[in-house]
Amino acid sequence: MKGPRLSVGAIPRRLIIGVLAAVVLVTVPLLAFANNSASSSNTQHDRPTFIGLGSPAGSPAVSPALSSARTPSATPGMPSPSPSPSPSATAAPTASPSPRPLDPHPWLAWRPSGIGQVVDATFAGPWTQGSATTWVTIYTPPGYSTKSSRRYPVLYEAPYAYSHWNRAANLSNQLDALIDSGQMPPAIVVAMTTAGGPYATSECTNSYDRREWFDTYVAQTVVPWVDSHYRTIVESRARAVFGASQGGYCAAALAARHPHLFGTSLVYSGYFHAGGVGPPSTLPFGTDQSFIDAASPDALIFDMTRVTRANLYYILVAKSSQPLYGEEAVRFDKLLTQAGMTHKFIESAVPHGWAQVRAEFAAGMEAWAARMVSQGVF
């Protein structure tokens, strides 16, 4: 039996139909793939431009892994569909941008050289009995007198005169050398003395009998005057107060009583409770325990808010094995930890005294500088 016969004209038509079917089967998926690829490419390029550590310009910080997800547009009156990942797509891992390390010495770009200048300013004595006047000594760093709008951090000291520090610790030369070498930024230094008041050991406080108000004088007279007469950075994070021995107590107490003024307290072998070394340090406080506690940094740190504790930084310098001053530093270090306050302990091989200050002055200044860098002062 003969099969169906194919005409010559029918062969091309069947071949053409088959070829067209094959083309359709191949081309449609390719077009779909191309369309999906274009959509993926747009998703990548439509991301906001990231600046710095990963925040889009003018926008809050977002996670780069989430910023590329695109939510379909909602139809009015209808809930927006939730985006669902394609079952055939494998998400590529998104690398988080690495934080840019802080420059530990940003002031090197404008580091001056030379020597600083020292001047005195006279004020009315902050007491009812004693000398009618007192004085403040101001050190301005190399380069300060040039015609510039640059502003500087300020380091305050009490209760010893600048001349005392210069004789005992070579203060001017140490500051010049540290600034010239770039170990610390150029800074203004202000030294306040309690000499001439009714108490030989004033403890930088407002005395219980109201004969002396050195604490108020520092906070309401000296700091505002310095800010109005010198190019200072008018922020607590750019102000520090430092001292040694009784001055160490002053530095700790002034910062604890005025954390809105001083962001750092640098204590060389101090103590941390009012009258903590016995007479005559007890005399300005009388015998009222509540008044004594209100003047004591070891009590005041627990009365601070969490935000205040976070913004106040203590640097303690001491030989921890030394009786009294070393023991006090170790005790206060533990209290700062208990209060949740960031701080630094610099262990000294040298015991309490000016020799310790000379040996550790640079370490203290570098620690203050590092704190300011971490707080974004520069």
C-alpha positions as a Markdown table, in Angstrom:
| # | Residue | x | y | z |
|---|---|---|---|---|
| 1 | Met | 0.0 | 0.0 | 0.0 |
| 2 | Lys | 1.3 | 3.3 | -1.0 |
| 3 | Gly | 1.8 | 6.1 | 1.5 |
| 4 | Pro | 0.7 | 9.6 | 1.0 |
| 5 | Arg | 2.6 | 11.5 | -1.6 |
| 6 | Leu | 4.2 | 14.8 | -0.8 |
| 7 | Ser | 4.2 | 17.5 | -3.3 |
| 8 | Val | 7.3 | 19.4 | -4.0 |
| 9 | Gly | 5.6 | 22.7 | -2.9 |
| 10 | Ala | 4.5 | 21.2 | 0.4 |
| 11 | Ile | 8.1 | 20.5 | 1.6 |
| 12 | Pro | 9.3 | 24.0 | 1.9 |
| 13 | Arg | 6.1 | 25.1 | 3.8 |
| 14 | Arg | 6.6 | 22.4 | 6.4 |
| 15 | Leu | 10.2 | 23.2 | 6.8 |
| 16 | Ile | 9.4 | 26.8 | 7.2 |
| 17 | Ile | 6.7 | 26.1 | 9.8 |
| 18 | Gly | 9.2 | 23.9 | 11.8 |
| 19 | Val | 12.0 | 26.5 | 11.6 |
| 20 | Leu | 9.6 | 29.2 | 12.8 |
| 21 | Ala | 8.5 | 27.1 | 15.7 |
| 22 | Ala | 12.1 | 26.4 | 16.7 |
| 23 | Val | 12.9 | 30.1 | 16.5 |
| 24 | Val | 9.9 | 31.0 | 18.8 |
| 25 | Leu | 10.9 | 28.3 | 21.3 |
| 26 | Val | 14.5 | 29.7 | 21.6 |
| 27 | Thr | 13.8 | 33.4 | 21.2 |
| 28 | Val | 11.1 | 33.9 | 23.9 |
| 29 | Pro | 13.2 | 32.7 | 26.8 |
| 30 | Leu | 16.1 | 34.7 | 25.6 |
| 31 | Leu | 14.0 | 37.8 | 25.5 |
| 32 | Ala | 12.7 | 37.1 | 29.0 |
| 33 | Phe | 16.2 | 36.7 | 30.3 |
| 34 | Ala | 17.3 | 39.9 | 28.7 |
| 35 | Asn | 14.4 | 41.7 | 30.2 |
| 36 | Asn | 15.2 | 40.3 | 33.7 |
| 37 | Ser | 18.8 | 41.3 | 33.3 |
| 38 | Ala | 17.9 | 44.8 | 32.4 |
| 39 | Ser | 15.6 | 45.0 | 35.5 |
| 40 | Ser | 18.4 | 43.7 | 37.7 |
| 41 | Ser | 20.9 | 46.3 | 36.3 |
| 42 | Asn | 18.5 | 49.1 | 37.0 |
| 43 | Thr | 18.0 | 47.9 | 40.5 |
| 44 | Gln | 21.8 | 48.2 | 41.1 |
| 45 | His | 22.2 | 51.6 | 39.5 |
| 46 | Asp | 19.2 | 53.3 | 41.0 |
| 47 | Arg | 20.7 | 53.0 | 44.5 |
| 48 | Pro | 21.5 | 56.3 | 46.3 |
| 49 | Thr | 25.1 | 57.4 | 46.1 |
| 50 | Phe | 26.9 | 56.5 | 49.3 |
| 51 | Ile | 29.2 | 58.9 | 51.0 |
| 52 | Gly | 31.7 | 58.5 | 53.9 |
| 53 | Leu | 30.9 | 55.5 | 56.1 |
| 54 | Gly | 27.7 | 54.4 | 54.2 |
| 55 | Ser | 25.0 | 57.1 | 54.6 |
| 56 | Pro | 23.4 | 58.4 | 51.4 |
| 57 | Ala | 23.9 | 62.1 | 51.0 |
| 58 | Gly | 21.3 | 64.0 | 53.0 |
| 59 | Ser | 19.8 | 60.7 | 54.4 |
| 60 | Pro | 20.0 | 58.8 | 57.6 |
| 61 | Ala | 22.4 | 55.9 | 57.7 |
| 62 | Val | 20.9 | 52.8 | 56.2 |
| 63 | Ser | 22.1 | 49.2 | 55.7 |
| 64 | Pro | 23.6 | 48.8 | 52.2 |
| 65 | Ala | 22.2 | 45.3 | 52.2 |
| 66 | Leu | 18.7 | 46.7 | 52.5 |
| 67 | Ser | 19.0 | 49.8 | 50.3 |
| 68 | Ser | 19.0 | 47.7 | 47.0 |
| 69 | Ala | 15.6 | 46.0 | 47.8 |
| 70 | Arg | 12.8 | 47.5 | 45.7 |
| 71 | Thr | 9.2 | 47.5 | 46.8 |
| 72 | Pro | 6.6 | 47.3 | 44.0 |
| 73 | Ser | 4.4 | 50.4 | 43.6 |
| 74 | Ala | 1.1 | 50.1 | 45.4 |
| 75 | Thr | -2.2 | 50.4 | 43.7 |
| 76 | Pro | -4.5 | 52.9 | 45.3 |
| 77 | Gly | -6.8 | 51.1 | 47.7 |
| 78 | Met | -4.8 | 48.0 | 47.6 |
| 79 | Pro | -2.1 | 46.8 | 50.0 |
| 80 | Ser | 1.5 | 46.8 | 48.7 |
| 81 | Pro | 2.7 | 43.4 | 47.8 |
| 82 | Ser | 5.7 | 42.1 | 49.8 |
| 83 | Pro | 8.8 | 41.5 | 47.6 |
| 84 | Ser | 9.7 | 37.9 | 47.4 |
| 85 | Pro | 13.0 | 36.5 | 46.3 |
| 86 | Ser | 13.2 | 34.5 | 43.1 |
| 87 | Pro | 13.6 | 30.9 | 43.8 |
| 88 | Ser | 16.2 | 30.5 | 41.1 |
| 89 | Ala | 18.2 | 33.5 | 42.3 |
| 90 | Thr | 21.0 | 33.3 | 44.8 |
| 91 | Ala | 21.6 | 36.6 | 46.6 |
| 92 | Ala | 25.2 | 37.7 | 46.3 |
| 93 | Pro | 26.8 | 38.6 | 49.7 |
| 94 | Thr | 26.9 | 42.4 | 50.3 |
| 95 | Ala | 30.2 | 43.6 | 51.8 |
| 96 | Ser | 29.7 | 46.2 | 54.6 |
| 97 | Pro | 31.9 | 49.2 | 54.2 |
| 98 | Ser | 34.9 | 49.2 | 56.5 |
| 99 | Pro | 34.9 | 52.2 | 58.9 |
| 100 | Arg | 37.6 | 54.7 | 57.9 |
| 101 | Pro | 40.2 | 54.7 | 60.8 |
| 102 | Leu | 40.5 | 58.0 | 62.6 |
| 103 | Asp | 43.6 | 60.1 | 61.9 |
| 104 | Pro | 45.3 | 60.1 | 65.3 |
| 105 | His | 47.1 | 63.4 | 64.7 |
| 106 | Pro | 44.8 | 65.5 | 62.4 |
| 107 | Trp | 46.5 | 68.7 | 63.6 |
| 108 | Leu | 49.8 | 67.7 | 61.8 |
| 109 | Ala | 48.3 | 69.3 | 58.7 |
| 110 | Trp | 48.6 | 72.7 | 60.4 |
| 111 | Arg | 51.2 | 72.1 | 63.1 |
| 112 | Pro | 53.1 | 75.2 | 64.0 |
| 113 | Ser | 56.6 | 75.5 | 65.4 |
| 114 | Gly | 58.3 | 77.9 | 67.7 |
| 115 | Ile | 57.5 | 78.9 | 71.3 |
| 116 | Gly | 54.3 | 79.8 | 73.0 |
| 117 | Gln | 53.5 | 83.2 | 74.7 |
| 118 | Val | 52.6 | 83.6 | 78.4 |
| 119 | Val | 50.6 | 86.6 | 79.8 |
| 120 | Asp | 48.8 | 87.3 | 83.1 |
| 121 | Ala | 45.4 | 88.7 | 83.7 |
| 122 | Thr | 44.1 | 90.2 | 87.0 |
| 123 | Phe | 40.8 | 89.4 | 88.6 |
| 124 | Ala | 39.1 | 90.3 | 91.9 |
| 125 | Gly | 39.8 | 87.8 | 94.6 |
| 126 | Pro | 37.0 | 85.2 | 94.9 |
| 127 | Trp | 37.0 | 85.6 | 98.7 |
| 128 | Thr | 36.0 | 87.9 | 101.5 |
| 129 | Gln | 39.2 | 87.8 | 103.4 |
| 130 | Gly | 42.6 | 87.9 | 101.9 |
| 131 | Ser | 44.2 | 89.7 | 98.9 |
| 132 | Ala | 41.9 | 92.0 | 97.0 |
| 133 | Thr | 43.0 | 90.6 | 93.6 |
| 134 | Thr | 44.2 | 87.3 | 92.1 |
| 135 | Trp | 45.6 | 86.5 | 88.7 |
| 136 | Val | 45.3 | 84.0 | 85.9 |
| 137 | Thr | 48.2 | 83.0 | 83.6 |
| 138 | Ile | 47.4 | 82.2 | 79.9 |
| 139 | Tyr | 49.7 | 80.3 | 77.7 |
| 140 | Thr | 49.0 | 80.6 | 74.0 |
| 141 | Pro | 50.6 | 78.0 | 71.6 |
| 142 | Pro | 53.1 | 78.6 | 68.8 |
| 143 | Gly | 51.3 | 80.2 | 65.8 |
| 144 | Tyr | 48.4 | 81.6 | 67.9 |
| 145 | Ser | 49.3 | 85.3 | 67.2 |
| 146 | Thr | 49.2 | 84.9 | 63.4 |
| 147 | Lys | 46.2 | 86.4 | 61.6 |
| 148 | Ser | 44.0 | 83.3 | 61.6 |
| 149 | Ser | 40.5 | 82.3 | 62.5 |
| 150 | Arg | 41.7 | 79.0 | 63.9 |
| 151 | Arg | 40.2 | 78.0 | 67.3 |
| 152 | Tyr | 42.0 | 76.0 | 70.0 |
| 153 | Pro | 41.1 | 73.5 | 72.8 |
| 154 | Val | 41.8 | 74.8 | 76.3 |
| 155 | Leu | 43.5 | 73.1 | 79.3 |
| 156 | Tyr | 42.7 | 74.6 | 82.7 |
| 157 | Glu | 44.8 | 74.1 | 85.9 |
| 158 | Ala | 44.3 | 74.9 | 89.6 |
| 159 | Pro | 45.3 | 75.7 | 92.4 |
| 160 | Tyr | 49.0 | 76.3 | 91.7 |
| 161 | Ala | 50.3 | 79.3 | 89.8 |
| 162 | Tyr | 51.8 | 78.9 | 86.4 |
| 163 | Ser | 55.2 | 80.0 | 87.6 |
| 164 | His | 55.1 | 77.2 | 90.2 |
| 165 | Trp | 54.4 | 74.6 | 87.4 |
| 166 | Asn | 57.1 | 76.2 | 85.3 |
| 167 | Arg | 59.8 | 75.8 | 88.0 |
| 168 | Ala | 58.7 | 72.4 | 89.1 |
| 169 | Ala | 57.7 | 70.7 | 85.8 |
| 170 | Asn | 59.2 | 73.0 | 83.1 |
| 171 | Leu | 55.7 | 73.5 | 81.8 |
| 172 | Ser | 56.3 | 76.0 | 79.0 |
| 173 | Asn | 59.1 | 74.0 | 77.5 |
| 174 | Gln | 57.1 | 70.7 | 77.8 |
| 175 | Leu | 54.2 | 72.3 | 76.0 |
| 176 | Asp | 56.3 | 73.8 | 73.3 |
| 177 | Ala | 58.1 | 70.5 | 72.7 |
| 178 | Leu | 54.9 | 68.4 | 72.6 |
| 179 | Ile | 53.2 | 70.8 | 70.2 |
| 180 | Asp | 56.3 | 71.2 | 68.0 |
| 181 | Ser | 56.7 | 67.4 | 67.7 |
| 182 | Gly | 53.0 | 66.9 | 67.0 |
| 183 | Gln | 52.3 | 64.7 | 70.0 |
| 184 | Met | 49.6 | 67.0 | 71.2 |
| 185 | Pro | 47.6 | 69.7 | 69.3 |
| 186 | Pro | 48.3 | 73.4 | 69.8 |
| 187 | Ala | 46.2 | 74.3 | 72.9 |
| 188 | Ile | 45.7 | 77.3 | 75.2 |
| 189 | Val | 46.6 | 76.6 | 78.8 |
| 190 | Val | 45.1 | 78.6 | 81.7 |
| 191 | Ala | 46.5 | 78.4 | 85.2 |
| 192 | Met | 44.5 | 79.7 | 88.2 |
| 193 | Thr | 45.9 | 80.2 | 91.7 |
| 194 | Thr | 44.2 | 80.1 | 95.1 |
| 195 | Ala | 47.1 | 82.0 | 96.7 |
| 196 | Gly | 45.9 | 84.9 | 98.7 |
| 197 | Gly | 42.6 | 83.5 | 99.9 |
| 198 | Pro | 41.6 | 82.7 | 103.5 |
| 199 | Tyr | 42.4 | 79.0 | 103.2 |
| 200 | Ala | 45.9 | 77.8 | 102.6 |
| 201 | Thr | 44.5 | 74.6 | 101.2 |
| 202 | Ser | 41.3 | 75.8 | 99.4 |
| 203 | Glu | 40.5 | 72.6 | 97.5 |
| 204 | Cys | 39.1 | 74.8 | 94.7 |
| 205 | Thr | 35.7 | 74.8 | 96.4 |
| 206 | Asn | 33.1 | 77.2 | 97.7 |
| 207 | Ser | 33.8 | 77.0 | 101.4 |
| 208 | Tyr | 31.1 | 76.0 | 103.9 |
| 209 | Asp | 31.4 | 79.4 | 105.6 |
| 210 | Arg | 31.1 | 81.4 | 102.3 |
| 211 | Arg | 34.4 | 83.1 | 102.8 |
| 212 | Glu | 35.6 | 81.7 | 99.5 |
| 213 | Trp | 33.9 | 80.8 | 96.3 |
| 214 | Phe | 36.7 | 79.5 | 94.0 |
| 215 | Asp | 34.5 | 76.9 | 92.3 |
| 216 | Thr | 32.0 | 79.6 | 91.2 |
| 217 | Tyr | 34.9 | 81.9 | 90.2 |
| 218 | Val | 36.2 | 79.2 | 87.8 |
| 219 | Ala | 32.8 | 78.3 | 86.3 |
| 220 | Gln | 31.2 | 81.7 | 86.1 |
| 221 | Thr | 34.2 | 84.1 | 85.7 |
| 222 | Val | 37.3 | 82.5 | 84.3 |
| 223 | Val | 36.0 | 80.1 | 81.7 |
| 224 | Pro | 33.5 | 82.7 | 80.2 |
| 225 | Trp | 36.3 | 85.3 | 80.2 |
| 226 | Val | 38.8 | 83.1 | 78.4 |
| 227 | Asp | 36.1 | 82.1 | 75.8 |
| 228 | Ser | 35.4 | 85.8 | 75.1 |
| 229 | His | 39.0 | 87.0 | 74.9 |
| 230 | Tyr | 40.7 | 84.0 | 73.1 |
| 231 | Arg | 39.9 | 81.9 | 70.0 |
| 232 | Thr | 38.7 | 78.9 | 71.9 |
| 233 | Ile | 36.6 | 75.9 | 70.9 |
| 234 | Val | 33.6 | 76.7 | 73.0 |
| 235 | Glu | 32.6 | 73.1 | 73.8 |
| 236 | Ser | 33.1 | 70.9 | 76.8 |
| 237 | Arg | 34.7 | 68.2 | 74.7 |
| 238 | Ala | 37.5 | 70.7 | 73.9 |
| 239 | Arg | 38.1 | 71.7 | 77.5 |
| 240 | Ala | 40.0 | 69.8 | 80.1 |
| 241 | Val | 41.1 | 70.5 | 83.6 |
| 242 | Phe | 44.2 | 69.0 | 85.1 |
| 243 | Gly | 46.2 | 69.1 | 88.3 |
| 244 | Ala | 48.6 | 67.2 | 90.7 |
| 245 | Ser | 48.1 | 66.2 | 94.3 |
| 246 | Gln | 45.6 | 68.8 | 95.7 |
| 247 | Gly | 45.3 | 70.0 | 92.1 |
| 248 | Gly | 44.4 | 66.4 | 91.2 |
| 249 | Tyr | 41.5 | 66.7 | 93.6 |
| 250 | Cys | 40.6 | 70.1 | 92.1 |
| 251 | Ala | 40.7 | 68.6 | 88.6 |
| 252 | Ala | 38.5 | 65.7 | 89.5 |
| 253 | Ala | 36.0 | 67.8 | 91.5 |
| 254 | Leu | 35.7 | 70.8 | 89.1 |
| 255 | Ala | 34.9 | 68.3 | 86.2 |
| 256 | Ala | 32.4 | 66.4 | 88.3 |
| 257 | Arg | 30.7 | 69.6 | 89.4 |
| 258 | His | 30.7 | 71.2 | 86.0 |
| 259 | Pro | 30.6 | 68.5 | 83.3 |
| 260 | His | 28.9 | 70.9 | 81.0 |
| 261 | Leu | 32.2 | 72.9 | 81.0 |
| 262 | Phe | 34.9 | 70.3 | 81.2 |
| 263 | Gly | 34.8 | 67.1 | 79.1 |
| 264 | Thr | 38.1 | 65.7 | 80.4 |
| 265 | Ser | 39.7 | 65.6 | 83.9 |
| 266 | Leu | 43.4 | 64.7 | 84.1 |
| 267 | Val | 44.5 | 63.8 | 87.6 |
| 268 | Tyr | 48.2 | 63.3 | 88.6 |
| 269 | Ser | 48.2 | 61.5 | 92.0 |
| 270 | Gly | 45.1 | 63.1 | 93.4 |
| 271 | Tyr | 42.4 | 62.1 | 95.8 |
| 272 | Phe | 38.7 | 61.9 | 95.2 |
| 273 | His | 36.8 | 62.7 | 98.5 |
| 274 | Ala | 36.7 | 66.1 | 100.0 |
| 275 | Gly | 39.3 | 66.5 | 102.7 |
| 276 | Gly | 40.6 | 63.1 | 101.8 |
| 277 | Val | 44.1 | 63.7 | 103.0 |
| 278 | Gly | 43.1 | 65.2 | 106.4 |
| 279 | Pro | 43.8 | 68.6 | 107.8 |
| 280 | Pro | 44.2 | 71.3 | 106.5 |
| 281 | Ser | 42.3 | 69.9 | 103.4 |
| 282 | Thr | 39.2 | 69.4 | 105.6 |
| 283 | Leu | 38.9 | 73.0 | 106.7 |
| 284 | Pro | 37.0 | 74.5 | 103.7 |
| 285 | Phe | 34.3 | 71.8 | 104.1 |
| 286 | Gly | 33.4 | 72.0 | 107.8 |
| 287 | Thr | 31.8 | 69.0 | 109.4 |
| 288 | Asp | 28.5 | 68.7 | 107.5 |
| 289 | Gln | 28.8 | 65.3 | 105.8 |
| 290 | Ser | 26.1 | 66.2 | 103.1 |
| 291 | Phe | 28.2 | 69.3 | 102.2 |
| 292 | Ile | 31.3 | 67.2 | 102.0 |
| 293 | Asp | 29.7 | 64.6 | 99.8 |
| 294 | Ala | 28.3 | 67.3 | 97.5 |
| 295 | Ala | 31.8 | 68.4 | 96.9 |
| 296 | Ser | 33.3 | 65.0 | 96.3 |
| 297 | Pro | 33.8 | 63.5 | 92.9 |
| 298 | Asp | 33.6 | 59.9 | 94.2 |
| 299 | Ala | 30.0 | 60.7 | 95.2 |
| 300 | Leu | 29.0 | 63.1 | 92.4 |
| 301 | Ile | 29.7 | 60.6 | 89.5 |
| 302 | Phe | 26.8 | 58.5 | 90.7 |
| 303 | Asp | 24.4 | 61.5 | 90.7 |
| 304 | Met | 25.1 | 62.2 | 87.0 |
| 305 | Thr | 22.8 | 61.2 | 84.1 |
| 306 | Arg | 23.8 | 58.5 | 81.8 |
| 307 | Val | 24.5 | 61.0 | 79.0 |
| 308 | Thr | 26.7 | 63.1 | 81.3 |
| 309 | Arg | 28.7 | 60.1 | 82.4 |
| 310 | Ala | 29.3 | 59.2 | 78.7 |
| 311 | Asn | 30.6 | 62.7 | 77.9 |
| 312 | Leu | 32.9 | 63.0 | 80.9 |
| 313 | Tyr | 36.3 | 61.3 | 80.7 |
| 314 | Tyr | 38.8 | 60.8 | 83.5 |
| 315 | Ile | 42.6 | 60.2 | 83.0 |
| 316 | Leu | 44.2 | 58.9 | 86.2 |
| 317 | Val | 48.0 | 58.9 | 86.6 |
| 318 | Ala | 49.4 | 57.2 | 89.6 |
| 319 | Lys | 51.8 | 54.5 | 90.9 |
| 320 | Ser | 49.1 | 52.1 | 92.0 |
| 321 | Ser | 51.2 | 50.4 | 94.6 |
| 322 | Gln | 51.8 | 53.7 | 96.5 |
| 323 | Pro | 49.9 | 54.1 | 99.8 |
| 324 | Leu | 47.2 | 56.9 | 99.8 |
| 325 | Tyr | 47.6 | 58.4 | 96.3 |
| 326 | Gly | 48.0 | 55.1 | 94.5 |
| 327 | Glu | 45.3 | 53.5 | 96.6 |
| 328 | Glu | 43.0 | 56.5 | 95.9 |
| 329 | Ala | 43.6 | 56.2 | 92.1 |
| 330 | Val | 42.8 | 52.5 | 92.2 |
| 331 | Arg | 39.7 | 53.0 | 94.2 |
| 332 | Phe | 38.4 | 55.8 | 91.9 |
| 333 | Asp | 39.2 | 53.7 | 88.9 |
| 334 | Lys | 36.9 | 51.0 | 90.2 |
| 335 | Leu | 34.2 | 53.5 | 91.0 |
| 336 | Leu | 34.3 | 54.9 | 87.4 |
| 337 | Thr | 34.0 | 51.3 | 86.1 |
| 338 | Gln | 31.0 | 50.8 | 88.5 |
| 339 | Ala | 29.4 | 54.0 | 87.2 |
| 340 | Gly | 29.9 | 52.9 | 83.6 |
| 341 | Met | 32.2 | 55.7 | 82.7 |
| 342 | Thr | 35.0 | 55.5 | 80.1 |
| 343 | His | 38.4 | 56.4 | 81.6 |
| 344 | Lys | 42.1 | 55.7 | 81.3 |
| 345 | Phe | 44.6 | 54.7 | 84.0 |
| 346 | Ile | 48.2 | 55.5 | 83.3 |
| 347 | Glu | 50.5 | 53.4 | 85.5 |
| 348 | Ser | 53.5 | 55.4 | 86.6 |
| 349 | Ala | 56.8 | 54.0 | 87.9 |
| 350 | Val | 57.3 | 57.2 | 89.7 |
| 351 | Pro | 55.4 | 58.0 | 93.0 |
| 352 | His | 53.5 | 61.1 | 93.9 |
| 353 | Gly | 55.4 | 64.3 | 93.3 |
| 354 | Trp | 56.7 | 66.7 | 90.7 |
| 355 | Ala | 59.0 | 64.0 | 89.4 |
| 356 | Gln | 55.9 | 62.0 | 88.4 |
| 357 | Val | 54.4 | 65.0 | 86.7 |
| 358 | Arg | 57.6 | 65.6 | 84.7 |
| 359 | Ala | 57.8 | 61.9 | 83.7 |
| 360 | Glu | 54.1 | 61.4 | 82.8 |
| 361 | Phe | 53.1 | 64.9 | 81.5 |
| 362 | Ala | 53.5 | 63.8 | 77.8 |
| 363 | Ala | 51.5 | 60.6 | 78.4 |
| 364 | Gly | 48.7 | 62.7 | 79.9 |
| 365 | Met | 48.6 | 65.2 | 77.1 |
| 366 | Glu | 48.6 | 62.4 | 74.5 |
| 367 | Ala | 45.7 | 60.7 | 76.2 |
| 368 | Trp | 43.7 | 64.0 | 76.3 |
| 369 | Ala | 44.5 | 64.5 | 72.6 |
| 370 | Ala | 43.3 | 61.0 | 71.7 |
| 371 | Arg | 40.1 | 61.6 | 73.6 |
| 372 | Met | 39.5 | 64.8 | 71.6 |
| 373 | Val | 40.1 | 63.0 | 68.3 |
| 374 | Ser | 37.6 | 60.3 | 69.3 |
| 375 | Gln | 35.1 | 63.0 | 70.1 |
| 376 | Gly | 35.5 | 64.7 | 66.8 |
| 377 | Val | 37.0 | 68.0 | 68.1 |
| 378 | Phe | 39.3 | 68.3 | 65.0 |
